């Protein structure tokens, strides 16, 4: 460890709020699927900024678009029209089942916007219904309201009392969902793949039944696509992989290719927000939209999405082969969103450390489960290299 890296870590310890368990790596440069630390050591990055860097690190097209936009116009607020924002709206909506968009800066804000919209819809059309039903293990953001929406009690305990208006039920259990819906319910909010909850995939029949249930009760179906949208599952929107149409979706993570942008997309009938109901100073500014336009144009290509499916299958096959080590007990996911469960928490912790020492960055998603979310531009050879590193690390334990 260099003196410089020791200084940076000491600086973090002195000044930063201590709410992150950081990997002992100071990343200073990236290119594609690779990053380098301050000692010049190279790593394969299968975290992609937690599924954010869709086109990889330092993508030239994104960099050029951002540089050009930064020299032209960075921010005006939403009190004026700007062209990159409206170009992106057309790109996103024209390939969706949705009609309207509201930009935000993060995934938590996108889900918060969806819930606010659903509550106003309930006020207008459901006799004041305000409750949103979510699922256990679900994750919808870190704001106080979205912490209440998140189905993980451990995230809530330190911040009681939680805001009212949310109920959690078992994931993939349509009977539990049906039983939870009452006259107070205005919407249900579900992830098509529970990414933060451990990479659990929704049963297509469950989502179809949930859609029918929402139609029967005249309530809204919100799909949280913060992590599953923008090509991550091999379709541009995750809901396309399940043949179901939501009333609203939330997007973020991969949308900006590394820049902070989120969005809530909705059908016309639930576009109920009016001036004064909601807002955001920075959202949809020209700079982040310039980056997002590049991401969306690239990821939307049929060949690109097919490559994600192909590489996702290759990655899943590779991780499935690691069951032979006796340490991998389950493999879950779709596309390039994959989780694999180890037979002990200690094994998962050790694997993160051993993989890093061998030049691969991976992250846990729960106590005993590791998540793999490489850039969508990862190569097949890099997938093979990553699987080999994980195999060697497991065998060495």
RODO-2510 file (C-alpha; in nm, 4 decimals, decimal comma):
residues 397
     n   res          X          Y          Z
     1     x     0,0000     0,0000     0,0000
     2     x     0,1387     0,3378    -0,0982
     3     x     0,1605     0,6375     0,1298
     4     x    -0,0905     0,8137    -0,0969
     5     x    -0,3535     0,5425    -0,0546
     6     x    -0,3013     0,5432     0,3221
     7     x    -0,3607     0,9198     0,3230
     8     x    -0,6837     0,8900     0,1222
     9     x    -0,8197     0,6229     0,3532
    10     x    -0,7316     0,8299     0,6574
    11     x    -0,9023     1,1284     0,4988
    12     x    -1,2179     0,9238     0,4451
    13     x    -1,2091     0,7994     0,8022
    14     x    -1,1765     1,1548     0,9315
    15     x    -1,4330     1,3338     0,7165
    16     x    -1,6892     1,0978     0,5634
    17     x    -2,0030     0,9746     0,7384
    18     x    -1,9166     0,6146     0,8243
    19     x    -2,2111     0,4367     0,6614
    20     x    -2,0235     0,2402     0,3922
    21     x    -1,8175    -0,0757     0,4272
    22     x    -1,5692     0,0067     0,1540
    23     x    -1,3452    -0,2356    -0,0292
    24     x    -0,9797    -0,1493     0,0425
    25     x    -0,9262    -0,0313    -0,3168
    26     x    -0,8827     0,3269    -0,4335
    27     x    -0,9996     0,3257    -0,7941
    28     x    -0,8442     0,6017    -1,0024
    29     x    -0,9144     0,5000    -1,3635
    30     x    -1,1427     0,2803    -1,5690
    31     x    -1,1755     0,1570    -1,9261
    32     x    -1,4524    -0,0767    -2,0369
    33     x    -1,4784    -0,3617    -1,7855
    34     x    -1,1404    -0,2826    -1,6285
    35     x    -1,0371    -0,0429    -1,3528
    36     x    -0,7020     0,0448    -1,1973
    37     x    -0,6169     0,1383    -0,8415
    38     x    -0,3721     0,4024    -0,7197
    39     x    -0,0936     0,1439    -0,7179
    40     x    -0,1547     0,0719    -1,0874
    41     x    -0,3062    -0,2700    -1,0287
    42     x    -0,5678    -0,3827    -1,2826
    43     x    -0,9037    -0,5402    -1,1927
    44     x    -1,1992    -0,6813    -1,3812
    45     x    -1,4986    -0,4862    -1,2530
    46     x    -1,8107    -0,7024    -1,2195
    47     x    -1,9850    -0,4418    -1,0024
    48     x    -2,0208    -0,1653    -1,2668
    49     x    -2,0936     0,0918    -0,9973
    50     x    -2,3802    -0,1341    -0,8794
    51     x    -2,5268    -0,1960    -1,2260
    52     x    -2,4773     0,1682    -1,3281
    53     x    -2,1982     0,1720    -1,5889
    54     x    -2,4046     0,0101    -1,8635
    55     x    -2,1572     0,0911    -2,1409
    56     x    -1,8516     0,0365    -1,9236
    57     x    -1,6019     0,2794    -1,7783
    58     x    -1,4863     0,5847    -1,9746
    59     x    -1,7027     0,5067    -2,2773
    60     x    -1,5793     0,7360    -2,5518
    61     x    -1,9200     0,8174    -2,6985
    62     x    -2,0615     0,9071    -2,3574
    63     x    -1,7518     1,1131    -2,2742
    64     x    -1,7739     1,3053    -2,6024
    65     x    -2,1447     1,3765    -2,5558
    66     x    -2,0929     1,4965    -2,1987
    67     x    -1,7943     1,7129    -2,2953
    68     x    -1,9836     1,8726    -2,5822
    69     x    -2,2899     1,9337    -2,3664
    70     x    -2,0789     2,0756    -2,0816
    71     x    -1,9407     2,3320    -2,3261
    72     x    -2,2911     2,4139    -2,4481
    73     x    -2,5473     2,4079    -2,1653
    74     x    -2,5352     2,2236    -1,8315
    75     x    -2,8402     2,3332    -1,6344
    76     x    -3,1467     2,5556    -1,6633
    77     x    -3,4032     2,3932    -1,4262
    78     x    -3,7341     2,2574    -1,5505
    79     x    -3,8788     2,6071    -1,5862
    80     x    -3,7491     2,6086    -1,9444
    81     x    -3,7514     2,3651    -2,2365
    82     x    -3,4227     2,1905    -2,3158
    83     x    -3,3724     1,9649    -2,6143
    84     x    -3,1623     1,6735    -2,4729
    85     x    -3,4351     1,6113    -2,2129
    86     x    -3,7130     1,5930    -2,4691
    87     x    -3,5066     1,3824    -2,7102
    88     x    -3,4526     1,1319    -2,4292
    89     x    -3,8229     1,1327    -2,3389
    90     x    -3,9130     1,0377    -2,6944
    91     x    -3,6477     0,7649    -2,7074
    92     x    -3,7642     0,6088    -2,3817
    93     x    -4,1388     0,6329    -2,4320
    94     x    -4,1586     0,5374    -2,7986
    95     x    -4,0211     0,1911    -2,7197
    96     x    -4,2404     0,1401    -2,4135
    97     x    -4,6059     0,0804    -2,3277
    98     x    -4,6043     0,4100    -2,1356
    99     x    -4,6940     0,7659    -2,2274
   100     x    -4,5452     1,0212    -1,9860
   101     x    -4,2146     1,0720    -1,8064
   102     x    -4,0871     1,2609    -1,5033
   103     x    -3,7110     1,2897    -1,4519
   104     x    -3,5365     1,2607    -1,1167
   105     x    -3,1783     1,2099    -0,9986
   106     x    -3,1822     0,8599    -0,8469
   107     x    -3,3715     0,5353    -0,8118
   108     x    -3,5148     0,6242    -0,4733
   109     x    -3,6559     0,9467    -0,6158
   110     x    -3,8046     0,7546    -0,9090
   111     x    -3,9941     0,5161    -0,6813
   112     x    -4,0931     0,8042    -0,4538
   113     x    -4,2396     0,9836    -0,7560
   114     x    -4,4343     0,6713    -0,8504
   115     x    -4,5774     0,6433    -0,4988
   116     x    -4,6724     1,0129    -0,4877
   117     x    -4,8439     0,9713    -0,8238
   118     x    -5,0283     0,6625    -0,7010
   119     x    -5,1450     0,8448    -0,3883
   120     x    -5,2870     1,1315    -0,5896
   121     x    -5,4515     0,8799    -0,8217
   122     x    -5,6073     0,7257    -0,5132
   123     x    -5,7315     1,0654    -0,3999
   124     x    -5,8898     1,1356    -0,7359
   125     x    -6,0226     0,7938    -0,8382
   126     x    -6,0269     0,5576    -0,5373
   127     x    -6,2044     0,7531    -0,2644
   128     x    -5,8792     0,8610    -0,1051
   129     x    -5,7025     0,5231    -0,1068
   130     x    -5,3354     0,5754    -0,0181
   131     x    -5,1718     0,2429     0,0686
   132     x    -4,9120     0,0745    -0,1530
   133     x    -4,8542    -0,2983    -0,1180
   134     x    -4,4907    -0,4078    -0,1638
   135     x    -4,3093    -0,7369    -0,1035
   136     x    -4,0710    -0,8887     0,1462
   137     x    -3,7042    -0,8581     0,0448
   138     x    -3,8042    -0,5747    -0,1864
   139     x    -3,5827    -0,2676    -0,2036
   140     x    -3,7104     0,0683    -0,3269
   141     x    -3,4685     0,3313    -0,1996
   142     x    -3,3225     0,5073     0,1037
   143     x    -3,5566     0,8013     0,1603
   144     x    -3,7712     0,7677     0,4713
   145     x    -4,0828     0,6807     0,2709
   146     x    -3,9006     0,4328     0,0495
   147     x    -3,7389     0,2760     0,3555
   148     x    -4,0951     0,2129     0,4737
   149     x    -4,1792     0,0670     0,1320
   150     x    -3,8759    -0,1618     0,1448
   151     x    -3,9591    -0,5069     0,2764
   152     x    -3,6510    -0,5513     0,4962
   153     x    -3,7135    -0,4772     0,8667
   154     x    -3,3412    -0,4347     0,9387
   155     x    -3,3360    -0,1220     0,7205
   156     x    -3,6260     0,0250     0,9201
   157     x    -3,5403    -0,0436     1,2840
   158     x    -3,3144     0,2561     1,3439
   159     x    -3,5569     0,5021     1,1868
   160     x    -3,8876     0,4250     1,3556
   161     x    -4,1613     0,5236     1,3407
   162     x    -4,1974     0,4481     0,9711
   163     x    -4,4320     0,6596     0,7563
   164     x    -4,7702     0,4953     0,7155
   165     x    -4,9154     0,3714     0,3908
   166     x    -4,7177     0,0581     0,3072
   167     x    -4,7829    -0,3122     0,3576
   168     x    -4,5443    -0,5963     0,2708
   169     x    -4,6408    -0,9435     0,1537
   170     x    -4,4525    -1,2532     0,0418
   171     x    -4,2906    -1,2250    -0,3010
   172     x    -4,4260    -1,4543    -0,5742
   173     x    -4,7356    -1,5298    -0,3636
   174     x    -5,0491    -1,4068    -0,5416
   175     x    -5,2785    -1,5216    -0,2604
   176     x    -5,0861    -1,3072    -0,0116
   177     x    -5,1048    -1,0095    -0,2466
   178     x    -5,4775    -1,0547    -0,2975
   179     x    -5,5376    -1,0780     0,0770
   180     x    -5,3434    -0,7571     0,1439
   181     x    -5,5380    -0,5401    -0,0981
   182     x    -5,8124    -0,3422     0,0724
   183     x    -6,0268    -0,0376     0,0143
   184     x    -5,7238     0,1682     0,1227
   185     x    -5,4977     0,0277    -0,1522
   186     x    -5,4068     0,2529    -0,4443
   187     x    -5,1198     0,0493    -0,5945
   188     x    -4,8882    -0,2478    -0,5721
   189     x    -4,5136    -0,2071    -0,6324
   190     x    -4,3060    -0,5067    -0,7371
   191     x    -3,9580    -0,5733    -0,8769
   192     x    -3,9467    -0,8158    -1,1704
   193     x    -3,6157    -0,9298    -1,0237
   194     x    -3,5423    -0,8492    -0,6608
   195     x    -3,1883    -0,7295    -0,7115
   196     x    -3,0954    -0,5920    -0,3693
   197     x    -3,3047    -0,8564    -0,1947
   198     x    -3,0830    -1,1415    -0,3133
   199     x    -3,1502    -1,1656    -0,6903
   200     x    -3,4844    -1,3453    -0,6842
   201     x    -3,6746    -1,3649    -1,0140
   202     x    -4,0498    -1,3107    -1,0330
   203     x    -4,2647    -1,5968    -1,1569
   204     x    -4,4232    -1,4800    -1,4862
   205     x    -4,7581    -1,6257    -1,3780
   206     x    -4,7331    -1,4247    -1,0562
   207     x    -4,6827    -1,0984    -1,2432
   208     x    -4,9627    -1,1808    -1,4860
   209     x    -5,1988    -1,2583    -1,1970
   210     x    -5,0916    -0,9404    -1,0189
   211     x    -5,1721    -0,7418    -1,3328
   212     x    -5,5185    -0,8994    -1,3495
   213     x    -5,5725    -0,8308    -0,9805
   214     x    -5,4836    -0,4640    -1,0244
   215     x    -5,7236    -0,4377    -1,3172
   216     x    -6,0032    -0,5982    -1,1169
   217     x    -5,9547    -0,3587    -0,8249
   218     x    -5,8820    -0,0531    -1,0441
   219     x    -5,5482     0,0008    -0,8681
   220     x    -5,2104     0,0770    -1,0221
   221     x    -4,9308    -0,1679    -1,0934
   222     x    -4,5876    -0,0116    -1,0378
   223     x    -4,2800    -0,2053    -1,1459
   224     x    -3,9549    -0,0960    -0,9847
   225     x    -3,7085    -0,1246    -1,2734
   226     x    -3,4299     0,0794    -1,1174
   227     x    -3,1892    -0,2117    -1,1600
   228     x    -3,3650    -0,4298    -1,4184
   229     x    -3,4301    -0,1627    -1,6809
   230     x    -3,1994    -0,0353    -1,9570
   231     x    -3,1060    -0,3737    -2,1026
   232     x    -2,9874    -0,5460    -1,7852
   233     x    -3,2111    -0,8528    -1,8392
   234     x    -3,1622    -0,8714    -2,2162
   235     x    -3,4718    -0,6679    -2,2996
   236     x    -3,4688    -0,2905    -2,2904
   237     x    -3,7251    -0,2847    -2,0107
   238     x    -3,7388    -0,5703    -1,7670
   239     x    -4,1168    -0,6007    -1,7942
   240     x    -4,0741    -0,7065    -2,1592
   241     x    -3,9103    -1,0275    -2,0353
   242     x    -4,2316    -1,1157    -1,8504
   243     x    -4,5002    -1,0174    -2,1029
   244     x    -4,6787    -0,7830    -1,8638
   245     x    -4,7673    -0,4138    -1,8965
   246     x    -4,7313    -0,1930    -1,5866
   247     x    -4,9054     0,1375    -1,5213
   248     x    -4,5785     0,2915    -1,4029
   249     x    -4,2109     0,2018    -1,3876
   250     x    -3,9138     0,3576    -1,2115
   251     x    -3,5735     0,3741    -1,3818
   252     x    -3,2264     0,4855    -1,2750
   253     x    -2,8875     0,3109    -1,2383
   254     x    -2,7873     0,2209    -1,5965
   255     x    -2,9819     0,5033    -1,7596
   256     x    -2,7074     0,7651    -1,7394
   257     x    -2,4091     0,5410    -1,8048
   258     x    -2,2533     0,6629    -1,4794
   259     x    -2,4181     1,0031    -1,4433
   260     x    -2,6993     1,0450    -1,1868
   261     x    -3,0388     1,0321    -1,3560
   262     x    -3,3634     0,8504    -1,2841
   263     x    -3,7094     0,8595    -1,4353
   264     x    -4,0660     0,7589    -1,3628
   265     x    -4,2621     0,6496    -1,6688
   266     x    -4,6398     0,6155    -1,6591
   267     x    -4,9477     0,5554    -1,8685
   268     x    -5,1743     0,8460    -1,9547
   269     x    -5,4535     0,7503    -1,7144
   270     x    -5,2275     0,7834    -1,4097
   271     x    -5,0479     1,1006    -1,5208
   272     x    -5,2191     1,3054    -1,2497
   273     x    -4,9411     1,5329    -1,1213
   274     x    -4,9957     1,9027    -1,1870
   275     x    -4,7856     2,2186    -1,1280
   276     x    -4,7010     2,2432    -0,7610
   277     x    -4,7523     1,8706    -0,6906
   278     x    -4,3933     1,7635    -0,7462
   279     x    -4,0619     1,8953    -0,8694
   280     x    -3,6834     1,8673    -0,8804
   281     x    -3,4205     2,1338    -0,9374
   282     x    -3,1546     1,9229    -1,1061
   283     x    -3,3631     1,6524    -1,2716
   284     x    -3,3385     1,5939    -1,6436
   285     x    -3,0702     1,8570    -1,6931
   286     x    -2,9054     1,8736    -2,0358
   287     x    -2,5768     1,7219    -1,9171
   288     x    -2,7153     1,3977    -1,7752
   289     x    -2,9670     1,3657    -2,0568
   290     x    -2,6891     1,3945    -2,3152
   291     x    -2,5212     1,0928    -2,1548
   292     x    -2,8489     0,9034    -2,1238
   293     x    -2,9305     0,9610    -2,4906
   294     x    -2,6083     0,7829    -2,5843
   295     x    -2,6841     0,4937    -2,3499
   296     x    -3,0409     0,4492    -2,4709
   297     x    -2,9506     0,4630    -2,8399
   298     x    -2,6829     0,1968    -2,7932
   299     x    -2,8728    -0,0355    -2,5608
   300     x    -3,1896    -0,0170    -2,7729
   301     x    -3,0186    -0,1887    -3,0659
   302     x    -3,1517    -0,5402    -3,1214
   303     x    -2,8008    -0,6836    -3,1633
   304     x    -2,6897    -0,5228    -2,8368
   305     x    -2,9804    -0,6717    -2,6416
   306     x    -2,9244    -1,0137    -2,7991
   307     x    -2,5612    -0,9947    -2,6922
   308     x    -2,6706    -0,9297    -2,3322
   309     x    -2,8856    -1,2441    -2,3426
   310     x    -2,6007    -1,4485    -2,4898
   311     x    -2,3466    -1,3221    -2,2378
   312     x    -2,5946    -1,3630    -1,9545
   313     x    -2,6442    -1,7287    -2,0471
   314     x    -2,2684    -1,7766    -2,0661
   315     x    -2,2187    -1,6197    -1,7235
   316     x    -2,4976    -1,8268    -1,5691
   317     x    -2,3587    -2,1486    -1,7163
   318     x    -2,0150    -2,0618    -1,5816
   319     x    -2,1422    -1,9931    -1,2315
   320     x    -2,3640    -2,3034    -1,2383
   321     x    -2,0499    -2,5068    -1,3086
   322     x    -1,9088    -2,3862    -0,9761
   323     x    -2,1567    -2,6022    -0,7866
   324     x    -1,8898    -2,8686    -0,8285
   325     x    -1,6767    -2,6836    -0,5715
   326     x    -1,9341    -2,7775    -0,3085
   327     x    -1,9604    -2,4137    -0,2007
   328     x    -2,2190    -2,2748    -0,4469
   329     x    -2,5681    -2,3842    -0,3444
   330     x    -2,7925    -2,1698    -0,5669
   331     x    -2,7679    -1,9546    -0,8801
   332     x    -3,0368    -1,6965    -0,9580
   333     x    -3,0960    -1,4179    -1,2061
   334     x    -3,1523    -1,3136    -1,5660
   335     x    -2,9341    -1,1540    -1,8287
   336     x    -2,6378    -0,9786    -1,6726
   337     x    -2,7958    -0,9604    -1,3277
   338     x    -2,6846    -1,2739    -1,1477
   339     x    -2,6612    -1,3839    -0,7864
   340     x    -2,5064    -1,6992    -0,6488
   341     x    -2,5512    -1,8208    -0,2950
   342     x    -2,2666    -1,9726    -0,0958
   343     x    -2,2994    -2,2411     0,1693
   344     x    -2,1821    -2,0087     0,4483
   345     x    -2,1562    -1,6373     0,5189
   346     x    -1,7856    -1,6810     0,5921
   347     x    -1,7328    -1,8336     0,2467
   348     x    -1,9058    -1,5379     0,0799
   349     x    -1,6930    -1,2894     0,2735
   350     x    -1,3738    -1,4775     0,1958
   351     x    -1,4639    -1,5037    -0,1725
   352     x    -1,4999    -1,1256    -0,2079
   353     x    -1,1521    -1,0836    -0,0592
   354     x    -0,9887    -1,3680    -0,2531
   355     x    -1,1397    -1,2577    -0,5839
   356     x    -1,0115    -0,9046    -0,5319
   357     x    -0,6626    -1,0342    -0,4611
   358     x    -0,6841    -1,2243    -0,7907
   359     x    -0,7960    -0,9145    -0,9837
   360     x    -1,1768    -0,9366    -0,9828
   361     x    -1,4143    -0,6949    -0,8096
   362     x    -1,7450    -0,8480    -0,6964
   363     x    -1,9936    -0,7531    -0,4254
   364     x    -2,2306    -0,9243    -0,1885
   365     x    -2,6033    -0,8606    -0,2111
   366     x    -2,6965    -1,0416     0,1099
   367     x    -2,5066    -1,2182     0,3854
   368     x    -2,4337    -1,5326     0,1824
   369     x    -2,5041    -1,4223    -0,1770
   370     x    -2,2698    -1,2589    -0,4282
   371     x    -2,4062    -1,0402    -0,7083
   372     x    -2,2510    -1,0133    -1,0545
   373     x    -2,3531    -0,7063    -1,2561
   374     x    -2,0751    -0,6350    -1,5091
   375     x    -2,1103    -0,3620    -1,7719
   376     x    -2,3431    -0,4700    -2,0504
   377     x    -2,0434    -0,4344    -2,2826
   378     x    -1,8453    -0,7057    -2,1005
   379     x    -1,6818    -0,9492    -2,3416
   380     x    -1,7265    -1,3254    -2,3448
   381     x    -1,3566    -1,3693    -2,2714
   382     x    -1,3857    -1,1412    -1,9667
   383     x    -1,6767    -1,3521    -1,8435
   384     x    -1,4623    -1,6627    -1,8789
   385     x    -1,1781    -1,4953    -1,6918
   386     x    -1,4096    -1,3891    -1,4086
   387     x    -1,5561    -1,7385    -1,3713
   388     x    -1,2049    -1,8853    -1,3603
   389     x    -1,0998    -1,6407    -1,0901
   390     x    -1,4047    -1,7278    -0,8793
   391     x    -1,3446    -2,1010    -0,9293
   392     x    -0,9800    -2,0736    -0,8305
   393     x    -1,0692    -1,8643    -0,5253
   394     x    -1,3325    -2,1138    -0,4107
   395     x    -1,1036    -2,4104    -0,4628
   396     x    -0,8284    -2,2404    -0,2652
   397     x    -1,0465    -2,1989     0,0440
***
